[in-house]
Amino acid sequence: MGEYEPKIEVQFPETVPAAKGSTLKLECFALGNPVPVINWRRADGVPFPSKIKVKKSNGLLEIPNFQQEDAGVYECIAENPRGKNVARGRLTYYAPPHWVQRIRDIQAAIEDSLFWECRASGKPKPSYRWLKNGEPVALEERIHIQNGALTITSLTLSDSGMYQCVAENRHGVIYSSGELRVTASAPDFSKTPLKKLLQVQIGSLFIYECTPKASPRASCSWKKGNEILQENERVTFLEDCSLRIINVTKSDGGIYTCIARNQFGTASSSGTLVATDPTQITTAPSAMDVTVGESIVLPCQVYHDPHLSPTFTWYFNGQLINFEQEGSYFEKVGGIASGDLMIRNIQLKHAGQYVCVIQTSVDSVSAAGDVIVRGPPGPPRSVRVDEITETTAQLSWQPGSDNHSPVTNYVVQARTPFSVGWQAVATVPEVINGRTLTATVVDLNPWVDYEFRIVASNKIGVGEPSSSSGKARTEEAVPETPPAEVSGGGGIRHELVITWEPVPEELQNGEGFGYVVAFRPLGTTTWIQTVVTSPDASKYVFRNESIQPFSPFEVKVGVYNNKGEGPFSSITTVNSAEEEPSLAPANVSVKSLSSSEIEVSWDPVLHKMNRGTIIGYEVRYWKADEKEDSADRRKVKRGEESLRIEGLNSSTLYYVTVGAFNTAGTGPISSPVNTTTKKPPPSQPPRNIICSLNTSGVFLTWDQVKAMENESEVTGYKVLYMGNRNNGMNEMSTNSTSMELPLPSSDGYIIEVRAISEGGEGNSSEQIIIPKVTSMDARGSFASGLEIYLLSTIIPFILLFLAS
């Protein structure tokens, strides 16, 4: 088939009604060759809002939430190279009625007028009609309906009922209901009585409200005391029954009665009027000029009528002062006729206007006073670095608030990544007066990031510092500070070790920082130099086979960076590496002290017989069944020519050697010597301990401890005791199986017994607790495990006192 222009096969109707809020879909389908392209538009050229969507290859136009502005003529355009075709349709908007204003239940007095209105929106505009008790409202001379409003004049009881306002158009009908209640009653003051006591200021105008409930509205008259009140130039009866009196005098005080009448009855209500003198401020707050930290009192005292009780309220810069929250600064002081305000430790923030307000039930008066607070200056502003060199910085700033006291001087502070907080710096001029807003900071370190701030002072004190200027780096310069603590020594044979304390980063003065190490044998003139490029380096090792042990060298260390070479340190003498000690310690001996201890001793190696300095000695020891390479090692300082070794195995043969050492290493070791540790002490503790108390102390006896074949023989016993008043453990020894402890009975004790042998001390007996005895004549005896306290089991102790 050949090409042909588009032909619209499916299209929307010429007129499409759409309800408010609905979703409308328009379809448009066309045939053609080539396949036509479909587009949509409004005939009036108004662009589509974002809510309109085109779907299904533009064949479907969807309009959600249809509104009145969406109405109009829409066009579907199908187009291909052979031509185009257009389908049009008008979208119309309609909306059923919707309430804008409903009617509500209403209560009205007989003979009053009623205006009752309802309003609705809709497209087309709705019409209105009214129903009473389900029937159309009958129109008459008193009853009118216009634009949805119902008007009834001269209401009667028969007008009461259930009413409905009906709004409708061709798309819908809606109803709004309300009840009308027409009331008829005699005047009643039960819910709205006259105010029982009314206090009014002399010379003022007042209105005594009288609002009885009555249907129809009541007519009113007034009495003062027992006399009928008449209107005059000062006294007026208002339409709502209230009484108005202007320019009140003392004589206007008294009892007033409002009498209300209608055709259904009469009622009255009474109240008392009291004419009071006006409140007057006798002492008002005045302007004050104070200094930060002072305490002041702002006076506020009044004369008031005796019938009134004044209350005092203070405002600061228009804000009510909360004395609970601000109690640390503000306090009200004074008596009933005084509301003085005390401000303690006044601060800059307390400057401003203070208003004292005196309130009574009748009137209100106020007075204000301004407080100026003088204090240290505020922080300077806009601190900046205008120019910076290797060692100087040109600063400028703007003054801050002087807080009512002129600035006398400024101080410049600085900090760097290397300083501890902010520190004052030297400036030109040295003293910066309060009128000067520029200064040059001097004596800075090159190639360091600085921050600056300004602190202002006046005769009152020093103010808060300014904000930081931001970081600014000084320019590079040749380093000026050589390394400190240049020394050296140590190392291994044929080495010269040179050490120094690295120059801090803030003194390196630029990039490419390093060290120049110079040295020469003592007595020569030619320096050997080398460069160390790391700024953190602290050591240089020179190795040469020609260096003799412990030979003196003159040494100095200099500095450099990309700007050039700086100074050298002062010359110091450093010895080359020592030679290991050449002699082994002599007369090495070893003896066994117990089953786990041995003691080694030796003669010192003489210093003059070595090329170096002896630092100490290394003791090696090992079991007979171990290899010497696996020996344990202990070191002692020079001057200590003996060593006690603990923690050994019992009944074991040990070999021991000793060698001297220095920074170069350990010298030759001595020939091995040996000893065998003692057998272990008896494992069995003393048993069957019997204690006897007497006036001279505690007498103990126990069974003899017999050592086993593989244990050391018992050579004696040790008794350990500790009193309740003594934190330390005391001990006494004996060769027998008894002992008398000269312990006073005025204290309690803990006692234990151990066997002693060549192998050391054996296991302790169970601890015995002897309580404090209050009677000096008491005597007793007890056996272990029976009448004594055993601390491990906490057995209750019973002490039997025997007659002496």
Buried (B, 14 or more C-beta within 10 A) or exposed (E): EEEEBBEBEEBBEEEBBBBBEEEBEBEBBBBBBEEBBBBBBBEEEEEBEEEBEBEEEBBBBBBEEBBEEBBEEBBBBBBBEBBBBBBEBBBEBBBBBBBEEBBEEBEBBBBBEBEBBBBBBBBEEBBBBBBBEEEEBEEEEBBBBEEBBBBBEEBEEEBBBEBBBBBBBEBBBBBBEBEBEBBBBBBBBEEEBBEEEBBBBBEBEBBBBBBBBBBBBBEBBBBBEEEEBEEEEEBEBEEEBBBBBEEBEEEBBEEBBBBBBBEBEEBBBBBBBBBBBBBEBEBBBEEBEBBBEEEBBBBBBBEBBEBBEBEBBBBBEEEEBEEEEEEEBBBBEBEEEBBBBBBEEBEBEBBEBBBBBBBBBBBEBBBBBEBEBBBBBBBBEBBEBEEBBBBBBBBBBEBBBBBBBEBBBBBBBBBBEEEEEBEEBEBEEEEBEBEEBEBBBBEBBBBBBBBBBBBBBBEBBEBEBBEBBEEBEBBBBBBEBBBEEBEBBBBBBBBBBBBBEBBEBBBBBBEEBBBBBBBBBEEEEEBBEEEBEEBEBBBBBBBEEEBEBBBEBBBBBBBBBEBEEBEBBEEBEBBBBBBBBEBBBEEBBBEBBBBBBBBBBBEBBEEEEBBBBBBBBBBBBBBEEEEEEEBBEEEBEBEEBEBEBEEBEBBBEBBBBBBBBBBBBBBBBBEBBEBEBBBBBBEBBBBEBBBBBBEEBBBBBBEEBEBEEEBBEBBEBBBBBBBEEEEEEEEEEBEEBEBBBEBBBEBBBBBBBBBBBBBBBBBBBBBBBBBEBEEEEBBBBBEBBEBBBBEEEEBEBEBEEEEE
